[in-house]
Amino acid sequence: MCKCTTVNSNDPKGNWQLTITTITVQFFTHLYIFMMNMKGPCCEVVVLFCAGNIIGSGIFISPKGVLEHAGSVGFSLIVWVLGGGICALGSLCYAELGVTIPKSGGDYSYVTEIFGGLVGFLLLWSAVWIMYPTTLAVIALTFSNYVLQPAFPNCLPPYIATRLLSTICILLLTWVNCSSVRWATRIQDFFTIGKLLALVLIIVVGMVQISKGHYDALEPQTAFEFIRDPSVGQIALAFLQASFAFSGWNFLNYVTEEVVEPRKNLPRAIYISIPLVTLVYTLTNIAYFSSMTPEELLASNAVAVTFGEKLLGMFSWVMPISVALSTFGGINGYLFTSSRLCFSGAREGHLPYLLAMIHLKNCTPIPALLVCCTATIVILCIGETHNLINYVSFINYLSYGVTIAGLLFYRWKKPKLVRPIKVNLLVPISYLVFWAVLLGFSLYSEPVVCGMGLVIMLTGVPIYFIGVHWADKPRVQIFAHNSISDPCYQSTLPSATTINYRPDSFQAPRRNSGVPTCLREKKGSPSAGVGKLFDSEP
């Protein structure tokens, strides 16, 4: 049992609480200044965007699920370290794909290029309607729970209140992303610093506790005492829970076309952000166990809040605010990238071309953002967080594995293709071996929850053949599609301007037409639409 005590803030010896808070704030102030002065165009923005998308609500939700399935403190820490290592292998493969196939859209664009339309459409279908809306819903609910928790100290916040606040948050950030690309990225930068502030505060306080001798749960003889009987299937589910916290490591590939100098900045962001996040996550879990027993962590509905109440005393309010900042930035990042996936899918003809349209002045994909927002609000009202995480993580890993298998197939298919980045063959093979074992045992342990994600993905097969592959569609279907898309398109144009902007027939506006030339000017350009996001111009 851990011998954890609450430090009295009135005790002169307990002034370390204030000292730690001050040191943490000063540390991140200098970190932000350092990042702003880094060499290379937009490097700090790309690194912060990548790390900011990974670090979100997952580290405040997943520790409970990882410990529950891993069965012991020691195995849970091993899962966190190995989970980061697996993400590093995957990110190296994605770096090669990102510069070899320089298209926005991530997994979807790569799989469509390599395997063809059906496989790409299935990934797009599951991502647009299930993966991203569900993940956004989980993060938004975490945000509202932590914001409302101080008002309901002895019970859970009301169901309606959490859903209402989550909806308001999603609508607000959707409006920001519709209004300005630059403001969306600035919000991401700011809240990345905020979320790291919370995690570093937890880590520093945990290290102080360990230095005082409060590490009973971390000693080897107790760390591997199993709370429940271990099994390979449960360990696989623990990896799925951890993968939710690491989700977002491939998000930079969704906006490859919008990154300045992607051949340079994409791998740099991956090399910096993945090890940093893995280290932060592992130290955060060690800090949790320095103040809580495994039983206390499993009983907690908000691990970070429980940690703050036990150790931070009068500064315990910092935890819910910091978690709220973290999740707010996470919602912004997911909205940002999921809308670009809709945009890419519509540009390829796999979604209605209305979703490939952008605002002529702001250069933002407003229709795609509105679809993502609507789907998320619908998901908010259904499902339990734990089950949602399991089957979303299952679909995530499934898409990762298919994409990395495509890397090997693409090397065989086009061996002479120039690859600015080329990883060792053992990297994708190692990832695929782990991938096959993980998904196999996860499906065996939770056939209903994990199988549900697979079934939802396969429902896209008839949709693909009816809506995409079928060339001679009935006139009624074509008329219904055009009657919705065309008026919406024409309503966005200046009265004296006509621009033929459909994915199959794109023409950029003339420079002297009076229309902002944020669209690519080359007909058939793979990036016809959104301008540079990570631009260094003021």
Summary of the structure (lengths in Angstrom):
residues: 538
radius of gyration: 23.6
end to end distance: 55.0
largest distance: 80.3
contacts: 1914
relative contact order: 0.17
helix: 72%
strand: 1%
